[in-house]
Amino acid sequence: MPVLLEVFSGDPPCPGCVAILAMGDRYALKYPEEELLVKKYVGQEALEKYEEYDLSCVPAAVINGVIKIEGTAPDEGTMNNALREGGLWIR
C-alpha cells in the first residue's frame, strides 16, 4: 500500500503554497505510485478535505491521514522526515 501525501494550498497560492505544490510534484516524479501517491488540493475545491482534517491554515501536508506540516513551507529535509515517519523508504 503506498504512502499517501496530500498537499494543501490556497487559491491564489501564497509563496509557501507554490513551494509545497512544487515539492509534491517533485516527489510524484521521484517515486512510483506503488510507493507514494501524491494528491494536491487547491482553494475552494479542497474545502471538504481541509475541514475533514480540521486544518487551520495552508500550506499543509498530510501523510497517511496525519497532519505533518501546517502553516509553513517545509524544506526537503523536513518533508523527507515526515514521509519517512509515514513509512516511505527515502532514496
N, CA, C and O atoms as CSV, one atom per row, in Angstrom:
chain,resi,resn,atom,element,x,y,z
A,1,MET,N,N,0.846,-1.172,0.000
A,1,MET,CA,C,0.000,0.000,0.000
A,1,MET,C,C,0.899,1.246,0.000
A,1,MET,O,O,1.806,1.352,0.825
A,2,PRO,N,N,0.651,2.184,-0.919
A,2,PRO,CA,C,1.521,3.360,-0.999
A,2,PRO,C,C,1.293,4.333,0.152
A,2,PRO,O,O,0.220,4.368,0.754
A,3,VAL,N,N,2.308,5.108,0.439
A,3,VAL,CA,C,2.186,6.224,1.373
A,3,VAL,C,C,1.391,7.311,0.646
A,3,VAL,O,O,1.647,7.593,-0.524
A,4,LEU,N,N,0.433,7.917,1.340
A,4,LEU,CA,C,-0.394,8.964,0.747
A,4,LEU,C,C,0.062,10.326,1.257
A,4,LEU,O,O,0.000,10.606,2.454
A,5,LEU,N,N,0.521,11.168,0.335
A,5,LEU,CA,C,0.912,12.542,0.643
A,5,LEU,C,C,-0.136,13.472,0.047
A,5,LEU,O,O,-0.329,13.500,-1.168
A,6,GLU,N,N,-0.811,14.230,0.902
A,6,GLU,CA,C,-1.799,15.202,0.453
A,6,GLU,C,C,-1.265,16.590,0.779
A,6,GLU,O,O,-0.958,16.889,1.933
A,7,VAL,N,N,-1.155,17.437,-0.241
A,7,VAL,CA,C,-0.688,18.798,-0.026
A,7,VAL,C,C,-1.841,19.763,-0.276
A,7,VAL,O,O,-2.641,19.580,-1.194
A,8,PHE,N,N,-1.906,20.796,0.562
A,8,PHE,CA,C,-2.995,21.770,0.528
A,8,PHE,C,C,-2.434,23.160,0.257
A,8,PHE,O,O,-1.393,23.552,0.785
A,9,SER,N,N,-3.172,23.900,-0.598
A,9,SER,CA,C,-2.765,25.240,-0.978
A,9,SER,C,C,-3.981,26.147,-1.053
A,9,SER,O,O,-5.099,25.701,-1.311
A,10,GLY,N,N,-3.737,27.424,-0.820
A,10,GLY,CA,C,-4.777,28.415,-1.041
A,10,GLY,C,C,-4.855,28.761,-2.521
A,10,GLY,O,O,-4.011,28.348,-3.317
A,11,ASP,N,N,-5.886,29.528,-2.874
A,11,ASP,CA,C,-6.045,29.985,-4.246
A,11,ASP,C,C,-6.494,31.429,-4.227
A,11,ASP,O,O,-7.630,31.696,-3.835
A,12,PRO,N,N,-5.665,32.369,-4.628
A,12,PRO,CA,C,-4.358,32.176,-5.256
A,12,PRO,C,C,-3.343,31.697,-4.226
A,12,PRO,O,O,-3.442,32.022,-3.043
A,13,PRO,N,N,-2.376,30.929,-4.684
A,13,PRO,CA,C,-1.392,30.376,-3.757
A,13,PRO,C,C,-0.393,31.424,-3.276
A,13,PRO,O,O,0.077,32.261,-4.047
A,14,CYS,N,N,-0.084,31.358,-1.997
A,14,CYS,CA,C,0.975,32.192,-1.430
A,14,CYS,C,C,2.320,31.570,-1.840
A,14,CYS,O,O,2.338,30.466,-2.384
A,15,PRO,N,N,3.428,32.246,-1.594
A,15,PRO,CA,C,4.729,31.665,-1.953
A,15,PRO,C,C,4.979,30.299,-1.294
A,15,PRO,O,O,5.563,29.411,-1.915
A,16,GLY,N,N,4.543,30.133,-0.049
A,16,GLY,CA,C,4.711,28.845,0.617
A,16,GLY,C,C,3.880,27.756,-0.029
A,16,GLY,O,O,4.305,26.604,-0.109
A,17,CYS,N,N,2.677,28.128,-0.497
A,17,CYS,CA,C,1.815,27.161,-1.176
A,17,CYS,C,C,2.414,26.755,-2.518
A,17,CYS,O,O,2.378,25.582,-2.891
A,18,VAL,N,N,2.960,27.723,-3.238
A,18,VAL,CA,C,3.618,27.414,-4.510
A,18,VAL,C,C,4.751,26.419,-4.249
A,18,VAL,O,O,4.929,25.466,-5.006
A,19,ALA,N,N,5.502,26.638,-3.196
A,19,ALA,CA,C,6.639,25.777,-2.870
A,19,ALA,C,C,6.189,24.358,-2.522
A,19,ALA,O,O,6.798,23.390,-2.977
A,20,ILE,N,N,5.132,24.225,-1.721
A,20,ILE,CA,C,4.707,22.881,-1.311
A,20,ILE,C,C,4.064,22.130,-2.476
A,20,ILE,O,O,4.192,20.909,-2.567
A,21,LEU,N,N,3.372,22.844,-3.368
A,21,LEU,CA,C,2.813,22.196,-4.555
A,21,LEU,C,C,3.931,21.694,-5.468
A,21,LEU,O,O,3.852,20.587,-5.999
A,22,ALA,N,N,4.968,22.506,-5.647
A,22,ALA,CA,C,6.113,22.096,-6.466
A,22,ALA,C,C,6.827,20.904,-5.830
A,22,ALA,O,O,7.282,19.999,-6.530
A,23,MET,N,N,6.922,20.912,-4.512
A,23,MET,CA,C,7.561,19.806,-3.806
A,23,MET,C,C,6.759,18.527,-4.029
A,23,MET,O,O,7.335,17.466,-4.265
A,24,GLY,N,N,5.445,18.623,-3.957
A,24,GLY,CA,C,4.597,17.460,-4.226
A,24,GLY,C,C,4.833,16.913,-5.622
A,24,GLY,O,O,4.899,15.698,-5.814
A,25,ASP,N,N,4.960,17.809,-6.604
A,25,ASP,CA,C,5.237,17.383,-7.984
A,25,ASP,C,C,6.584,16.667,-8.077
A,25,ASP,O,O,6.697,15.648,-8.759
A,26,ARG,N,N,7.599,17.190,-7.400
A,26,ARG,CA,C,8.932,16.550,-7.441
A,26,ARG,C,C,8.888,15.149,-6.832
A,26,ARG,O,O,9.481,14.216,-7.371
A,27,TYR,N,N,8.183,15.003,-5.706
A,27,TYR,CA,C,8.093,13.678,-5.081
A,27,TYR,C,C,7.294,12.720,-5.957
A,27,TYR,O,O,7.613,11.533,-6.022
A,28,ALA,N,N,6.259,13.219,-6.632
A,28,ALA,CA,C,5.460,12.368,-7.520
A,28,ALA,C,C,6.306,11.844,-8.679
A,28,ALA,O,O,6.106,10.718,-9.135
A,29,LEU,N,N,7.247,12.656,-9.153
A,29,LEU,CA,C,8.140,12.213,-10.224
A,29,LEU,C,C,9.219,11.260,-9.724
A,29,LEU,O,O,9.668,10.381,-10.460
A,30,LYS,N,N,9.627,11.434,-8.492
A,30,LYS,CA,C,10.738,10.655,-7.933
A,30,LYS,C,C,10.330,9.234,-7.540
A,30,LYS,O,O,11.126,8.302,-7.649
A,31,TYR,N,N,9.087,9.076,-7.082
A,31,TYR,CA,C,8.630,7.780,-6.577
A,31,TYR,C,C,7.455,7.259,-7.407
A,31,TYR,O,O,6.563,8.028,-7.763
A,32,PRO,N,N,7.446,5.954,-7.718
A,32,PRO,CA,C,6.304,5.398,-8.440
A,32,PRO,C,C,5.053,5.388,-7.545
A,32,PRO,O,O,5.163,5.394,-6.319
A,33,GLU,N,N,3.878,5.374,-8.163
A,33,GLU,CA,C,2.619,5.410,-7.401
A,33,GLU,C,C,2.463,4.208,-6.475
A,33,GLU,O,O,1.687,4.267,-5.521
A,34,GLU,N,N,3.174,3.135,-6.734
A,34,GLU,CA,C,3.104,1.971,-5.842
A,34,GLU,C,C,3.760,2.276,-4.491
A,34,GLU,O,O,3.471,1.617,-3.492
A,35,GLU,N,N,4.651,3.286,-4.471
A,35,GLU,CA,C,5.340,3.664,-3.243
A,35,GLU,C,C,4.764,4.927,-2.618
A,35,GLU,O,O,4.624,5.010,-1.398
A,36,LEU,N,N,4.426,5.920,-3.458
A,36,LEU,CA,C,3.949,7.210,-2.964
A,36,LEU,C,C,2.860,7.742,-3.880
A,36,LEU,O,O,3.059,7.873,-5.088
A,37,LEU,N,N,1.721,8.043,-3.303
A,37,LEU,CA,C,0.614,8.642,-4.036
A,37,LEU,C,C,0.479,10.082,-3.556
A,37,LEU,O,O,0.257,10.322,-2.369
A,38,VAL,N,N,0.611,11.047,-4.477
A,38,VAL,CA,C,0.548,12.466,-4.149
A,38,VAL,C,C,-0.773,13.035,-4.658
A,38,VAL,O,O,-1.114,12.891,-5.832
A,39,LYS,N,N,-1.509,13.680,-3.760
A,39,LYS,CA,C,-2.748,14.358,-4.138
A,39,LYS,C,C,-2.613,15.818,-3.737
A,39,LYS,O,O,-2.140,16.140,-2.647
A,40,LYS,N,N,-3.042,16.699,-4.649
A,40,LYS,CA,C,-2.963,18.138,-4.378
A,40,LYS,C,C,-4.372,18.696,-4.265
A,40,LYS,O,O,-5.249,18.377,-5.067
A,41,TYR,N,N,-4.572,19.534,-3.255
A,41,TYR,CA,C,-5.851,20.189,-3.021
A,41,TYR,C,C,-5.608,21.692,-3.005
A,41,TYR,O,O,-4.771,22.186,-2.250
A,42,VAL,N,N,-6.358,22.425,-3.856
A,42,VAL,CA,C,-6.133,23.856,-4.004
A,42,VAL,C,C,-7.446,24.616,-3.858
A,42,VAL,O,O,-8.445,24.293,-4.501
A,43,GLY,N,N,-7.423,25.630,-2.999
A,43,GLY,CA,C,-8.541,26.557,-2.875
A,43,GLY,C,C,-9.853,25.920,-2.458
A,43,GLY,O,O,-9.877,24.982,-1.661
A,44,GLN,N,N,-10.949,26.442,-3.009
A,44,GLN,CA,C,-12.299,26.002,-2.634
A,44,GLN,C,C,-12.524,24.520,-2.885
A,44,GLN,O,O,-13.233,23.867,-2.118
A,45,GLU,N,N,-11.933,23.976,-3.948
A,45,GLU,CA,C,-12.116,22.554,-4.254
A,45,GLU,C,C,-11.565,21.666,-3.136
A,45,GLU,O,O,-11.918,20.491,-3.036
A,46,ALA,N,N,-10.705,22.233,-2.306
A,46,ALA,CA,C,-10.080,21.479,-1.218
A,46,ALA,C,C,-10.828,21.605,0.098
A,46,ALA,O,O,-10.464,20.962,1.082
A,47,LEU,N,N,-11.871,22.428,0.125
A,47,LEU,CA,C,-12.528,22.769,1.389
A,47,LEU,C,C,-13.028,21.554,2.164
A,47,LEU,O,O,-12.861,21.493,3.382
A,48,GLU,N,N,-13.634,20.592,1.484
A,48,GLU,CA,C,-14.160,19.418,2.176
A,48,GLU,C,C,-13.049,18.644,2.877
A,48,GLU,O,O,-13.181,18.285,4.047
A,49,LYS,N,N,-11.958,18.389,2.165
A,49,LYS,CA,C,-10.823,17.678,2.764
A,49,LYS,C,C,-10.162,18.520,3.852
A,49,LYS,O,O,-9.748,17.996,4.886
A,50,TYR,N,N,-10.067,19.812,3.615
A,50,TYR,CA,C,-9.487,20.752,4.574
A,50,TYR,C,C,-10.241,20.662,5.902
A,50,TYR,O,O,-9.632,20.586,6.969
A,51,GLU,N,N,-11.561,20.673,5.822
A,51,GLU,CA,C,-12.392,20.577,7.029
A,51,GLU,C,C,-12.330,19.185,7.640
A,51,GLU,O,O,-12.366,19.044,8.863
A,52,GLU,N,N,-12.237,18.162,6.810
A,52,GLU,CA,C,-12.150,16.783,7.312
A,52,GLU,C,C,-10.939,16.622,8.230
A,52,GLU,O,O,-11.019,15.963,9.266
A,53,TYR,N,N,-9.820,17.228,7.840
A,53,TYR,CA,C,-8.604,17.151,8.643
A,53,TYR,C,C,-8.542,18.233,9.718
A,53,TYR,O,O,-7.625,18.239,10.539
A,54,ASP,N,N,-9.502,19.139,9.719
A,54,ASP,CA,C,-9.547,20.243,10.678
A,54,ASP,C,C,-8.270,21.085,10.607
A,54,ASP,O,O,-7.706,21.479,11.628
A,55,LEU,N,N,-7.838,21.347,9.383
A,55,LEU,CA,C,-6.673,22.204,9.174
A,55,LEU,C,C,-7.037,23.643,9.503
A,55,LEU,O,O,-8.188,24.051,9.351
A,56,SER,N,N,-6.054,24.406,9.954
A,56,SER,CA,C,-6.320,25.807,10.289
A,56,SER,C,C,-5.648,26.777,9.324
A,56,SER,O,O,-6.031,27.946,9.274
A,57,CYS,N,N,-4.653,26.323,8.553
A,57,CYS,CA,C,-4.005,27.214,7.592
A,57,CYS,C,C,-3.237,26.399,6.555
A,57,CYS,O,O,-2.975,25.209,6.730
A,58,VAL,N,N,-2.894,27.074,5.487
A,58,VAL,CA,C,-2.089,26.475,4.425
A,58,VAL,C,C,-0.791,27.248,4.314
A,58,VAL,O,O,-0.742,28.386,4.780
A,59,PRO,N,N,0.237,26.717,3.740
A,59,PRO,CA,C,0.329,25.393,3.141
A,59,PRO,C,C,0.303,24.293,4.202
A,59,PRO,O,O,0.629,24.516,5.368
A,60,ALA,N,N,-0.091,23.120,3.764
A,60,ALA,CA,C,-0.161,21.997,4.691
A,60,ALA,C,C,0.144,20.704,3.947
A,60,ALA,O,O,-0.074,20.588,2.741
A,61,ALA,N,N,0.655,19.736,4.705
A,61,ALA,CA,C,0.907,18.391,4.173
A,61,ALA,C,C,0.360,17.382,5.171
A,61,ALA,O,O,0.638,17.450,6.368
A,62,VAL,N,N,-0.416,16.454,4.656
A,62,VAL,CA,C,-0.993,15.378,5.452
A,62,VAL,C,C,-0.454,14.080,4.879
A,62,VAL,O,O,-0.526,13.850,3.672
A,63,ILE,N,N,0.088,13.229,5.745
A,63,ILE,CA,C,0.672,11.968,5.303
A,63,ILE,C,C,-0.065,10.829,5.984
A,63,ILE,O,O,-0.091,10.723,7.210
A,64,ASN,N,N,-0.661,9.983,5.161
A,64,ASN,CA,C,-1.456,8.850,5.650
A,64,ASN,C,C,-2.491,9.293,6.676
A,64,ASN,O,O,-2.713,8.613,7.677
A,65,GLY,N,N,-3.129,10.446,6.419
A,65,GLY,CA,C,-4.206,10.929,7.275
A,65,GLY,C,C,-3.753,11.678,8.509
A,65,GLY,O,O,-4.587,12.062,9.329
A,66,VAL,N,N,-2.454,11.900,8.670
A,66,VAL,CA,C,-1.911,12.598,9.837
A,66,VAL,C,C,-1.308,13.933,9.384
A,66,VAL,O,O,-0.468,13.968,8.485
A,67,ILE,N,N,-1.743,15.026,10.011
A,67,ILE,CA,C,-1.193,16.340,9.679
A,67,ILE,C,C,0.260,16.378,10.130
A,67,ILE,O,O,0.559,16.209,11.312
A,68,LYS,N,N,1.159,16.603,9.174
A,68,LYS,CA,C,2.585,16.653,9.487
A,68,LYS,C,C,3.146,18.064,9.364
A,68,LYS,O,O,4.081,18.426,10.078
A,69,ILE,N,N,2.576,18.866,8.455
A,69,ILE,CA,C,3.075,20.223,8.217
A,69,ILE,C,C,1.875,21.129,8.034
A,69,ILE,O,O,0.942,20.801,7.302
A,70,GLU,N,N,1.905,22.273,8.704
A,70,GLU,CA,C,0.788,23.212,8.588
A,70,GLU,C,C,1.287,24.630,8.820
A,70,GLU,O,O,1.947,24.920,9.817
A,71,GLY,N,N,0.956,25.512,7.874
A,71,GLY,CA,C,1.271,26.918,8.034
A,71,GLY,C,C,2.668,27.329,7.635
A,71,GLY,O,O,3.066,28.475,7.844
A,72,THR,N,N,3.418,26.403,7.061
A,72,THR,CA,C,4.778,26.722,6.639
A,72,THR,C,C,5.173,25.837,5.463
A,72,THR,O,O,4.699,24.709,5.332
A,73,ALA,N,N,6.039,26.358,4.622
A,73,ALA,CA,C,6.562,25.553,3.526
A,73,ALA,C,C,7.789,24.803,4.040
A,73,ALA,O,O,8.765,25.429,4.452
A,74,PRO,N,N,7.751,23.480,4.021
A,74,PRO,CA,C,8.878,22.714,4.555
A,74,PRO,C,C,10.059,22.704,3.604
A,74,PRO,O,O,9.903,22.875,2.395
A,75,ASP,N,N,11.240,22.502,4.165
A,75,ASP,CA,C,12.377,22.230,3.299
A,75,ASP,C,C,12.368,20.728,3.004
A,75,ASP,O,O,11.582,19.978,3.582
A,76,GLU,N,N,13.233,20.310,2.115
A,76,GLU,CA,C,13.223,18.914,1.696
A,76,GLU,C,C,13.536,17.956,2.847
A,76,GLU,O,O,12.970,16.864,2.913
A,77,GLY,N,N,14.424,18.350,3.743
A,77,GLY,CA,C,14.753,17.501,4.885
A,77,GLY,C,C,13.556,17.266,5.787
A,77,GLY,O,O,13.333,16.147,6.250
A,78,THR,N,N,12.788,18.312,6.038
A,78,THR,CA,C,11.592,18.184,6.878
A,78,THR,C,C,10.573,17.277,6.219
A,78,THR,O,O,9.983,16.418,6.875
A,79,MET,N,N,10.358,17.467,4.900
A,79,MET,CA,C,9.399,16.609,4.198
A,79,MET,C,C,9.891,15.169,4.152
A,79,MET,O,O,9.096,14.243,4.312
A,80,ASN,N,N,11.185,14.966,3.935
A,80,ASN,CA,C,11.727,13.601,3.949
A,80,ASN,C,C,11.479,12.925,5.285
A,80,ASN,O,O,11.079,11.761,5.327
A,81,ASN,N,N,11.712,13.645,6.382
A,81,ASN,CA,C,11.475,13.071,7.707
A,81,ASN,C,C,10.009,12.717,7.903
A,81,ASN,O,O,9.688,11.658,8.442
A,82,ALA,N,N,9.116,13.605,7.464
A,82,ALA,CA,C,7.683,13.342,7.602
A,82,ALA,C,C,7.277,12.123,6.775
A,82,ALA,O,O,6.506,11.287,7.246
A,83,LEU,N,N,7.783,12.016,5.563
A,83,LEU,CA,C,7.467,10.863,4.719
A,83,LEU,C,C,8.066,9.580,5.271
A,83,LEU,O,O,7.446,8.519,5.197
A,84,ARG,N,N,9.255,9.672,5.818
A,84,ARG,CA,C,9.886,8.502,6.440
A,84,ARG,C,C,9.038,8.016,7.612
A,84,ARG,O,O,8.825,6.813,7.768
A,85,GLU,N,N,8.553,8.948,8.437
A,85,GLU,CA,C,7.670,8.586,9.547
A,85,GLU,C,C,6.390,7.932,9.039
A,85,GLU,O,O,5.794,7.098,9.722
A,86,GLY,N,N,5.970,8.320,7.826
A,86,GLY,CA,C,4.773,7.734,7.226
A,86,GLY,C,C,5.010,6.382,6.579
A,86,GLY,O,O,4.064,5.727,6.142
A,87,GLY,N,N,6.271,5.957,6.513
A,87,GLY,CA,C,6.577,4.623,6.001
A,87,GLY,C,C,7.241,4.581,4.641
A,87,GLY,O,O,7.416,3.497,4.085
A,88,LEU,N,N,7.618,5.727,4.083
A,88,LEU,CA,C,8.273,5.753,2.785
A,88,LEU,C,C,9.771,5.514,2.947
A,88,LEU,O,O,10.417,6.107,3.811
A,89,TRP,N,N,10.307,4.643,2.109
A,89,TRP,CA,C,11.745,4.420,2.071
A,89,TRP,C,C,12.350,5.538,1.235
A,89,TRP,O,O,12.159,5.565,0.019
A,90,ILE,N,N,13.076,6.459,1.858
A,90,ILE,CA,C,13.616,7.646,1.184
A,90,ILE,C,C,14.862,7.275,0.383
A,90,ILE,O,O,15.763,6.598,0.876
A,91,ARG,N,N,14.885,7.736,-0.861
A,91,ARG,CA,C,16.064,7.496,-1.721
A,91,ARG,C,C,16.892,8.734,-1.804
A,91,ARG,O,O,17.923,8.743,-2.475
